[in-house]
Amino acid sequence: MSKTEIVVDDPTAPEDDSPSVVSSGTIEIFVCLLLLALAATLGYDNWRTGASWDSTGPEPGYFPFYLSVILGGASLYGLIVALVAHRAAAETFVTRAQARRVMAVFVPTLLFCLATQFLGLYVASFLLIASFMRLVGKIALWKSLLTAVVFTAIMFVTFDIAFDVIMPKGPLEAAFGH
């Protein structure tokens, strides 16, 4: 019996020779610095709130303060390890083609969050689903629009009618009295 291997090529996969955008070491250093800044901010705020014991027990910032100290210590350790390892051969974290694919999802999602503030959840969801299916998935326009309408209608019935959950509304919902 012979072994058969099935190979499926993704025509939209990023090319292997795409140039590197950033190295793993640089990202590790950036994340450690970001976590260290977060730990310092949280530590200061919890120390200001009260990070000791009083006659009734721990003050409100006691446990969060010491958690931020632990986070700061771990961040410093990670930063030192990343700086020492950064001198070694740089490993690619993301290539230009990979970053382009990530941005193809991130940018519309960010725009969805912004649109939700002005258009409401349902209209923004309709636009996000229809545009993702059409532009990213290369699906026929009528299928994209139909899917977006059906999904948005199901969301509306489920959240607004069945469960009476307060969702962000926009001018379209206001025009229909919701």
C-alpha positions in Angstrom: 0.0 0.0 0.0 1.5 3.3 -1.0 1.2 6.5 1.0 -0.7 9.3 -0.6 -0.1 12.9 0.5 -2.6 15.5 -0.2 -1.2 19.0 -0.6 -3.6 21.9 -0.6 -2.1 25.2 -1.7 -3.7 28.4 -0.6 -3.5 30.9 -3.4 -3.9 33.8 -1.0 -1.2 32.6 1.4 1.6 35.1 2.0 4.7 34.5 -0.1 7.7 32.9 1.6 10.2 35.6 0.4 8.3 38.6 1.9 10.6 41.0 3.7 10.6 41.1 7.5 8.7 44.0 9.1 9.9 43.4 12.7 11.9 40.9 14.6 10.7 38.8 17.5 13.3 40.3 19.8 12.0 43.8 19.1 8.4 42.8 19.9 9.5 41.1 23.1 11.3 44.2 24.3 8.3 46.4 23.3 5.8 44.1 25.1 8.0 44.0 28.3 8.2 47.8 28.3 4.5 48.1 27.8 3.8 45.7 30.7 6.3 47.5 32.9 4.5 50.8 32.2 1.2 49.2 33.0 2.6 47.7 36.3 4.0 51.1 37.3 0.7 52.8 36.6 -1.3 50.2 38.4 1.2 50.2 41.3 1.1 53.9 41.7 -2.7 54.1 41.6 -3.1 51.3 44.1 -0.5 52.7 46.4 -2.3 56.1 46.2 -5.6 54.3 47.1 -4.0 52.5 50.0 -1.7 49.5 49.9 -1.2 48.7 53.5 -3.2 47.2 56.4 -5.4 49.3 58.7 -7.4 48.3 61.8 -10.1 46.5 59.7 -7.7 44.6 57.4 -6.2 45.3 54.0 -6.9 48.6 52.3 -8.5 48.6 48.8 -5.2 48.8 46.9 -3.3 46.2 49.0 -3.7 43.1 46.8 -3.6 44.9 43.4 -0.5 46.8 44.5 1.4 43.6 45.1 0.1 42.0 42.0 1.4 45.0 40.1 4.8 44.6 41.8 4.9 41.0 40.7 3.9 42.1 37.1 6.7 44.7 37.2 9.3 42.2 38.4 8.3 39.7 35.7 8.4 42.5 33.1 11.9 43.5 34.2 13.0 39.9 34.1 11.5 39.5 30.6 13.1 42.7 29.5 16.6 41.6 30.6 16.2 38.2 29.0 15.0 39.9 25.7 17.8 42.4 25.7 20.4 39.7 26.2 18.9 37.4 23.6 18.4 40.4 21.2 22.1 40.3 20.4 21.6 36.8 18.9 20.3 36.2 15.4 17.1 38.1 14.8 14.1 35.9 14.2 11.3 37.3 12.0 8.1 38.1 14.0 6.0 39.1 11.0 6.7 39.6 7.3 5.2 42.4 5.1 2.7 39.9 3.5 1.6 38.6 6.9 1.2 42.1 8.3 -0.9 43.0 5.2 -3.2 40.0 5.9 -3.5 40.9 9.6 -4.3 44.6 8.7 -7.0 43.3 6.2 -8.9 42.1 9.3 -7.8 44.6 11.9 -8.6 47.8 10.0 -12.2 46.8 9.2 -12.7 45.6 12.8 -11.5 48.9 14.1 -13.8 50.8 11.7 -16.6 48.6 12.9 -16.0 49.7 16.5 -16.0 53.3 15.4 -19.1 52.9 13.2 -21.0 51.2 16.1 -20.7 54.5 18.0 -22.5 56.5 15.3 -24.6 53.9 13.3 -25.5 51.5 16.0 -24.5 47.8 16.4 -26.9 46.4 13.8 -26.0 48.7 10.9 -22.3 48.5 11.7 -22.6 44.6 11.9 -24.4 44.6 8.5 -21.6 46.7 6.9 -18.8 44.6 8.5 -20.3 41.2 7.5 -21.1 42.3 4.0 -17.8 43.9 3.4 -15.7 41.1 4.9 -17.6 38.5 2.8 -17.3 40.6 -0.4 -13.8 42.0 -0.1 -11.9 39.5 1.9 -13.8 36.3 1.1 -14.5 37.3 -2.6 -18.0 36.0 -2.2 -20.8 37.1 -4.6 -22.4 40.4 -3.7 -25.9 39.0 -3.4 -24.7 36.2 -1.0 -22.8 38.8 1.1 -25.8 41.1 1.4 -28.2 38.3 2.1 -26.0 36.8 4.8 -25.5 40.2 6.4 -29.2 40.9 6.4 -30.1 37.5 7.8 -27.4 37.6 10.5 -28.2 41.2 11.5 -32.0 40.3 11.7 -31.2 37.3 13.9 -29.1 39.5 16.2 -31.8 42.1 16.4 -34.6 39.5 17.2 -32.4 37.7 19.7 -31.0 40.7 21.6 -33.6 43.4 21.2 -36.8 41.4 21.1 -36.3 38.1 22.8 -33.9 39.1 25.6 -34.5 42.9 25.7 -30.8 43.6 25.9 -29.8 47.3 25.6 -27.5 47.5 22.6 -25.9 50.6 20.9 -28.5 52.0 18.6 -28.1 54.4 15.7 -30.3 56.7 13.6 -31.8 53.8 11.6 -33.2 52.1 14.8 -34.4 55.5 16.0 -36.3 56.0 12.8 -38.1 52.7 13.4 -38.8 53.6 17.0 -36.3 51.3 18.8 
